[in-house]
Amino acid sequence: MKIAFIIGTRPEIIKMSPLIDEVDKRGIDYILIHTGQHYDFEMSQQFFMDLELKEPDYNIGVGSDSHGKQTAVMMEGIEEVLLSEKPDIVLVQGDTNAVLAGALVAAKLHIAVGHVEAGLRSYDKTMPEEINRMVADVCTNLFFVPTEETAINLLFEGISPEDIFITGNTVVDACHRNLKIASKSSHIMSELKLEGDILSLTLHRAENVDDRERLENIVEALLNIQGLTIVFPVHPRTVKTLKEFGMYSKLEKAPHIRMIKPIGYLDFLILESNSKLLVTDSGGIQEEAITLDVPCLTLRYNTERPETVHAGGNILVGSNTEKITSNIARILADDSLYQQMKKAPNPYGDGTASEQMVDAIQDAFNQGKLEIKPPEKIAGGQMKKLLIVDEQVTVAEFEEKNPDCTINIVFDGVNPKFPHSNLSIHGKTIMVSQSCATDF
């Protein structure tokens, strides 16, 4: 078996790193295809070295461009590599243009696609990431989802539960793996000479930094925060708009705000783990925060990581000045609330996601499920039915008694549940697909 990893940005490399380790440990043949959105030395070769990963076998070097041009160049380069290497499965991670390009090319070439972190939905189609992950999931064969909630998103989109694997998120594996590396190499805390409690801030999303009113509201909140030193590694995009809107000097002069140049992932991981609070508009940092037991406030009005909010470790505050300042003040003033957020259960698993994914891939390969073949039956279609189950059976027992039926979703009252094989469905409503295919 041969696996092709397609990676393009730092978050993808980070979350793929424990999966690459697991594949390497088992002696499975694999190649790394780096599309190269992060294309300078620090964000490419040096980053692989920092994470103790081998350098990519292929670097397409797409660089920065419009979404259309960038995706087109990536697709052309990925297609050439896949035709040459002929992997059994292509693994993509998350929601970047590399995910979109890799999934589309592999699907067109009839190569199986495994989507790591499948099923996330913000339901905001103004976000390019939302389009990328939705299109990628259309092309996917094995769906590796972090939580039952994300699995249910896919069930409502018609994906068979047999193809969905609830593994947890590799962000947990990656945090544990990479924090060990960071503790050996990072000196960020001593270099910054920080005293007292710190709040680490990231701010880079276009809807925040390119919108003057939103950015002004966030800046006003930052200036009014008390009792913490704010450490703010400033993204180049954010520097540009802060200066254009005349806000940069206000932050620079504030005695409680330390504006620093962007720092490497390992340094930031150490900074996160030593923070009292995290404030961010990043998706990945919401996951890292709950993994590292640091309360998080998210500068967005929606999130594709709602599990962090439901678990109690994350609060959505948008760009509302009063919400940002009042929530930070409330968390700092109420130790029981702070501890509740700090100890919020991690919805992303126990750090074994990578093992579970490789187990699923090997099992699918051994059963021939990675071979993409045209159908051999004349399709009669599928009928969808809602049934109320009045017998004492599990999902597996029901499907064994009714071999032409697959249980898609189980409803416990009004709440949808994933149809785990050992789930009792007595007294519950189920949605089933009944096959009408016929052999001739």
N, C-alpha and C positions, 0 to 999 in steps of 0.2 A: 504494500500500500504506500502511496505517495500523497503527501499533503502539501498544498500550496497556501502559505499565509500571505494575505495582501494587507499591507500596512502603509499608512501615509502620513499620520500625524503623531505627535507625542502621546496623546491619550490612547490611541490605538496600540502603540508599541508597549506602553505601560500595561494595559489590560491583556495584551497577548503574551507578555513575557512569561507568566507562570504556565501558560498553555504550551508555549514553545519549550519550556523546561521539561514539562511532562512528556511531550512527544519525543524530545531528545533522550530523556531517561529510559524510555521504552524501546529505543533503537529504531523508531519508525523513520522512514525516509521523508525528508521535507525540504522545501525551498522557501526562502523569504523574498517576497517581491515588494520593494519599497517604491511607492509611487512618487515620493519626494515633494509633497507640499511644503514640508519643513526642510528646506533644501540647503541651508548653510551648514558649515562643519559642526557647529555646536548643536544644532538641532537634528543632525543626521548621524555621521560616523561617530562623533564624540558621545552622542546619546546612547548608541548601542554599546559602546565601551563602558559607559557609566553603569549601565544596567547589566553588565557582564553577559551580553548576548553576542553571538557571532554577527559579523557584518552581513548585510543583505546579499543574496546571490544575484539579484537584479535591482538596479536603481533606475527608474524611468525618468526621474529628474524633471517632473512637470513644472515645479516652481509655482509662482503665483500668477493667476489670470482670472478671467471671468469664469463663472460656473460652467458655461457651455464649452468654452475652449479647454478648460482644465479637464473636464470629464472626457471630452473627445480624445485628447492626447493620451490620457490614462487608458482609455479603452483600447486604443490602437496598440499601445505598448504591452498591456496585459494580454491581449489576444495573441500577439507574437510569442510571448513567453509560454502561455498555456498550450499553444499548438506544438511548441517544441518540447515542453516538459511532460505533457500528458498526465497531469495529476489525477488521482481518483476523487479528490474533493478539494474545493477551494474554501478557505475559511476567511470570513470578513468580520469586522468587529465594529459595532456602533452605528454611526449615522453620517459619516463624512462622504465627500465626493468619491473617495477611494472605494468605499463600500458600495455605492451606487454603480460605479464603473466595473468593479470586480464581479459583483453579482450578475449584472447584465451580460457581461462577456461570457462568464462561465455558463450561464443558463442557455445562451445562444449556441454555445459549443457542446451542449448536452453533458456538461460536467456538474456533478452534484455540488450544491452550495450549502455550507454550514454557516449560519448567522449567529455569531456570539453577541449576546445582548439583544436578541430579537424581541419583538412585541411591545417595545416602548411606544407610548403615544402621548403627545401633548394635546392633540386635536387642534393644533394651531398651524394651519397650512401656510401661514406667512413665514414660518420658519423653514429655511431650506433643509435643515436636518430632518424635519418631519417628513418631507417628500422623500428624502433619501432612504429613511428607514422603512417607509411604507412600500416603496418600489422594490427595495432589496428583499423584503419579506415575500413579495409576489414571486420572486425568483428562487426562493430558498427551499431546500429539501429537508434539512435538519435544523430545527429551531431551538436554540439554547437560550432559555429565558431565565431571568434572575428570580422571579417571584411568581406565585400563583396568579396575582393580579395581572401581570403581563401575559401570562398564559391565557387567561380569560379574554383579553383583548383579541388574541389570535383566534380563539374559538368562535367569537362573534363575527370574525371575518371569514369563517368557513374553513379554517385550517384543521386537519384531522388531529385529534389528541395523540395519535400514535406517532406523529412526527414532532411533537413538542416535548422538550426535556427541561424540567424545572430543576436547575442545577445550583442556583445561587449565582452571584456575580463574581467574575474573576477579579474585580476591584479588591475584594477581601483578600484573595490569594496574593494579589500584587502588593497590597499595602504591607502584609506580613513579610513577603519576600524582600521588597525594596527598602523597607525601613531598616532591615538588618544591614543592607549595603550602605544606606545613608548614614547610619550611626558610625560606620567606620571611616567615612570619607568627608562628611559635612562638618564645617566649623561655623555655620551661619549664625548660631546664637552668640558665640563669643565675638564674632566679627561685628555684629550689630550692637553689642554691648547694651542689651535691653534690660530694663529694670521694671519690676512690677508685672501686672497682668497685661497681656497683649491681645489685641483683636487683629486677626489677619484678614485682609481684604483683597478680593480680585474683582475687577470690573472691566469688561471688554465687549459685551454683546452690543451689536449695532443698535438695537432698539433702545438701549440705555445711553450709550456714549454719543450717538449721532443725533439724538433728540435733545434739543437745548433745554426744554422744560423739565424733562425727566432727569437730565444730568444736573441741572441746578438744584432740584429737589434732593437728590442723593448727596450732593456736595454740602448743602445746608445741613442735612442730617449729620454728616461726618463732622462738620465743624462744631456741632452742638453736643456731641457725645462726650461724656465725662467718666472719669474713673478707669480709663484704659489707654494704653498706647496703641494707636492704630499703625500697623505695618502694612504698607501699600506698595507692593511691586507693580509698577505702572506699565501697562501694556502700551506699545508704541501708538496704537490707534487711539487709545485713551489720552495719551499725552497730547496728541495732535488736536483733538477736539477740545480738551480742557484749555489749551492755549488759545485756540480760535475763539472760544466763548469767554475768555478772560477770567477763567476760574483757577487756573493752575497755581498762580502766585498765592491765592488765598489758602489753598491746601498746604503749599510749601512753607508758608509762614506760621501755620498753626503749630503750637508747641507740642501738642499731643499726637501729631501725625508724622510718621517717618515715611517719606516717599523715597523708594529705592528703585534701582533699575530692575528689570525682570531677572529672576533667579532661576536656576536649574531645578528640575523636578525633585531631585534628591534633597536639595536645600529646602525647597518648599515643603516637602514631606516632613522634615524636621520642624520647620516653622509651624505647620499645621498641628503637629502632635504636641507642641508646647504652647498652643494658643488657648486662651480662656473662651473665646468665641471665634467663629468664622462667619464672615459676611461675603456673599459671592453672587454672581449671576451665571456661574458655570454649572453644567450638569454633573460632571465628574466629581467636583469638589463636594457636592451634596452627598454623594456616595462615600467619599473618603472621610467626611466629617463624622458620619454615623458609625463608620468602621473604626475610627480613631477615638470615639467617645467624646467628641467636641460639639457642643450645641451650635446650630447653624441657622442663619437668617438668609433667605434667598431673595435677591433683588429682582424678582420676576412675578408675573401675575398668574402663571401656570407653570407646571413642571411635568416632565415625562418620568420623574422619580417621585410619584405621589406617596409611595410606600414610606419614604423618609418622613413625610408630614404625618401620615396616619400613625406611624410608630411613635411620634412625639419628639423626634430629634431635630426637626426642621420646621421653620415658620416662613411662609411666603409673605413678604412685606411690600413687593412691588417697588415702585420708586416714590412711595408716599412718605414724605418727611416725618410726619407725626407717627406713622406706623413703625418706621425704622427706629426712631429715637425712643418711643415709648416702650417698644418691645425689648430693646437692649436694656433700658433702665429697669424694667420689670424683672428681667432675668437676673440682672446683677443684684437687685435688691431682695430677691426671694430665693434663698438657698435651696429650699425644697423643690422649687420649679427648676432651678439650675441642675440639681442632681437628677431630677426626673428626665430632663432632656439629655443629660450626659449619659444616663444609664438606659436610654431608649433601646429596646431590642433591635438588633441589626436584621433587617428584612432580607439581606443579601447573602445569608448562609454562613457556613462555618469554615470557609477557606478551602473547601475540597471541590470547588466548581471545575477546576481544570481536570482533575482526575475523572469526575463524572462525565465530562464532555468527551475525553479520549476514550473512555469505556464505551460510550454510545457510538462514537465513530467506528471503533474497532468492531463492535457488534453489528452495525449496519453493513460494514464492508464484508464481514464473514457471511452474512446472510444474503449478499448480493444486492442490497438495497441502494448502494451507491451507483449502480449501473442505470443510466437513464435510457430507457427503451420506449418505443412507441407502444401503445396498448395492443394487446392480443385478443381482446374481447370486443364484440360490438356493443357499444355503450347504449344501454337502455335508460340511462339516467339514474338519479337518486331521488327518492321521496323523503321529505323531511316531515317528521311527526312529533307531536307532543303527547307523551303518555304519562299517566299517573300509575306508579308501581304499588301494588297492594300485597306483594309477597316479600318474604324475608330473603333478599338476595343482594349480593354485591354487584358492582359494575361487571367484573369478570364473569361471574356466574350468569348474569343476564345475557351477556354477549355469547357465552358458550351455549346457552339454551336457544338463542336466536342468532345463528351464524350469519344471516344476511343483514344484521343490524349492527351499527356502531353507535355507541352513546357519545354524543357530541358535547352536551352540557348537562349538568345536574342542577336543578333549582331546589334549594332548601328554603321553602317559603318564597320570598321574592329575591333571595340572594343567589347569584350564580356560583357554582363550584366546579372545579376541574374534576373530570371523571377518573380519579385514581382507581386502579383496578380493585383495591380492597375496600373502597367506599361503599357503605351500606346505602341502598337507594329505596328502602322500604318507606312508603308514605311520601316519597318525593316525586316531583315532576321532572321528566327527562326529555331532552330533545334527541331524537335518533335519526340517523341516516339509514334508509333501507335501500339496499342495492337492487337495481332492476337489470343488471347486466346479464346477457345470455350468450352461451357458447353455441357456435354453429359448426 
